[in-house]
Amino acid sequence: MQPLPGQMSPWIRRFHPAPEAPTRLVCFAHAGGSAPFFFPVSRALTPDLDVLAIQYPGRQDRRNEPCLDSIPELADHIARELRAWTDKPLTLFGHSMGASVAFEVARRLPEEATLLGVVASGRSAPSIVRAERVHEGDDEKILEELRNLSGTDAQLLGDEDIVRMILPALRADYKAVETYVCEPVDATIAAPITVMTGDDDPRTSLEQAKAWSRHTDAEFDLKVFPGGHFYLNDNPTAIIAALADQVAAWVGGRVR
């Protein structure tokens, strides 16, 4: 039995319930990330939006569960969980690995769901395949990659206990990202896609970001911000405002 709206599942966190909000924002974290990464987003956008954050297995309160190292498999589980939340229109927002997961979830949502759009952040288009094998390296290679992307506080990566705790999830997530193949390669969704990216992202060029336009049968937009792969940590107020404006525009377009 699926949980009713307001009831939690292991996959979904609802930090600031907003039952009166007209629409929902569903957030998907980066490789090694977890639902609390979006706590500030939830706090800022409530009560205008009902914000849900996806908690992948193998981390934090789900650390004793097996990690999933396949984006399609993650999307299968999450799409099933979101069936209970389709009583209101949804916007999917994913950063880095989360952008790929959000796109695949969008493809799997039931017909009765109203998808306003997908906001894909810090990730190249699904049709672009890159030969990366970080997940096949030793632990230090994975941690070095994380340091280079500035995704985790350097002090945390120096704590052996924390490193030991997060490494299994990191390795699984990198495998999911690096082995992901969009099938078919030119798959599209009916909803619009907006891409947000940093102008100095070493993992996503502007051309790779623009290639997301191939994956929607509706409108496409690209928003470029100062910063690298984790540009959204540099100026969170501006990013959250841009996200809120985008959802409002999609809601307004649907009303019109």
Residue pairs with C-beta under 8 A, 6 or more apart in sequence:
2 80
2 81
2 83
2 84
3 9
3 84
4 84
5 19
5 84
5 85
5 87
6 14
6 17
6 19
7 84
8 14
9 81
9 84
10 55
10 57
10 61
10 62
10 65
11 54
11 55
11 77
11 78
11 81
12 52
12 53
12 54
12 55
12 81
12 82
12 85
13 35
13 36
13 52
13 53
13 54
13 55
14 42
14 50
14 51
14 52
14 53
15 36
15 38
15 39
15 42
15 43
15 51
15 53
16 42
16 43
16 46
16 47
16 51
17 50
18 46
18 47
18 48
18 49
18 50
18 51
19 50
20 47
21 46
21 47
21 48
21 49
21 50
21 88
22 88
22 89
22 251
23 49
23 50
23 88
23 89
23 90
23 91
23 116
23 247
23 251
24 49
24 50
24 51
24 52
24 85
24 88
24 89
24 90
24 91
25 41
25 45
25 49
25 50
25 51
25 52
25 90
25 91
25 93
25 243
25 247
26 52
26 53
26 54
26 82
26 85
26 90
26 91
26 92
26 93
26 102
26 105
27 35
27 37
27 38
27 41
27 42
27 51
27 52
27 53
27 54
27 93
27 94
27 98
28 54
28 78
28 92
28 93
28 94
28 95
28 97
28 98
28 99
28 101
28 102
28 105
29 35
29 37
29 38
29 53
29 54
29 56
29 94
29 95
29 97
29 98
30 37
30 95
30 96
30 97
30 98
30 122
30 151
30 173
30 230
31 96
31 97
31 151
31 170
31 173
31 174
31 176
31 177
32 59
32 146
32 151
32 152
32 166
32 169
32 170
32 173
33 95
33 96
33 97
33 98
33 151
34 55
34 56
34 59
34 60
35 53
35 54
35 55
35 60
36 53
36 60
37 53
38 51
38 53
39 53
40 236
40 240
41 51
41 53
41 240
41 243
42 51
42 53
44 237
44 240
44 244
45 51
45 240
45 243
45 244
48 244
49 244
49 247
50 88
52 85
54 78
54 98
54 101
55 61
55 62
56 62
56 67
56 68
56 74
56 169
56 173
57 65
57 66
57 67
57 68
58 65
58 66
58 67
58 68
58 168
58 169
58 172
59 166
59 169
63 165
63 169
67 168
67 169
67 171
67 172
67 173
68 74
68 77
68 172
68 176
69 135
69 171
69 172
69 173
69 175
69 176
69 179
70 176
70 179
70 180
71 97
71 100
71 101
71 104
71 176
71 177
71 180
72 104
72 180
74 101
74 104
74 176
75 101
75 104
75 105
75 107
75 108
76 108
78 101
78 105
79 105
79 108
79 109
79 110
82 90
82 105
82 109
82 113
83 110
83 113
86 109
86 110
86 112
86 113
86 114
88 114
89 114
89 115
89 116
89 251
89 254
90 109
90 113
90 114
90 115
90 116
91 115
91 116
91 117
91 118
91 119
91 246
91 247
91 250
92 102
92 103
92 105
92 106
92 115
92 117
92 118
92 119
93 102
93 118
93 119
93 121
93 243
94 100
94 101
94 102
94 103
94 118
94 119
94 120
94 121
94 123
95 121
95 122
95 123
95 232
96 121
96 122
96 123
96 177
96 203
96 229
97 123
97 173
97 176
97 177
98 121
98 123
99 120
99 121
99 122
99 123
100 123
100 126
100 177
100 180
102 118
102 119
102 120
103 118
103 120
103 126
103 182
103 189
103 193
103 215
106 115
106 118
106 189
106 191
107 187
107 189
109 115
114 254
115 189
115 190
115 191
116 191
116 192
116 247
116 250
116 251
116 254
117 191
117 192
117 193
117 194
117 218
117 246
117 247
117 250
118 189
118 191
118 192
118 193
118 194
118 216
119 193
119 194
119 195
119 196
119 243
119 246
120 193
120 194
120 195
120 196
120 212
121 195
121 196
121 197
121 232
122 196
122 197
122 198
122 201
122 203
122 204
122 229
122 230
122 231
122 232
123 203
123 204
124 130
124 203
124 204
124 205
124 208
124 209
124 211
125 208
125 209
125 210
125 211
125 212
125 213
125 214
125 215
126 180
126 182
126 185
126 187
126 212
126 215
127 182
127 185
127 186
127 211
127 214
127 215
128 208
128 211
129 181
130 178
132 177
132 178
133 178
134 141
134 142
134 145
134 174
134 178
135 142
135 171
135 172
135 174
135 175
135 178
139 163
139 167
142 167
142 170
142 171
142 174
143 157
143 163
143 167
143 170
145 174
146 152
146 157
146 170
147 154
147 157
148 202
149 202
149 203
149 228
149 229
149 230
150 228
150 229
150 230
150 233
151 229
151 230
152 166
156 162
157 163
186 214
186 215
187 215
188 214
188 215
188 216
188 217
189 215
189 216
189 217
190 216
190 217
190 218
191 216
191 218
192 216
192 218
192 219
192 220
192 221
192 250
193 212
193 213
193 215
193 216
193 218
193 219
193 220
193 221
194 220
194 221
194 222
194 223
194 246
195 209
195 210
195 212
195 220
195 221
195 222
195 223
196 223
196 224
196 225
196 232
196 239
196 242
196 243
197 204
197 206
197 209
197 222
197 223
197 224
197 225
197 231
198 204
198 224
198 225
198 226
198 227
198 228
198 229
198 230
198 231
199 206
199 224
199 225
199 226
199 227
199 231
200 226
200 227
200 228
200 231
201 227
201 228
201 229
201 231
202 228
202 229
203 229
204 229
206 222
206 224
209 222
209 224
210 222
212 220
212 222
213 220
221 246
223 242
225 231
225 232
225 234
225 235
225 238
225 239
225 242
226 234
226 235
227 233
227 234
227 235
231 239
232 239
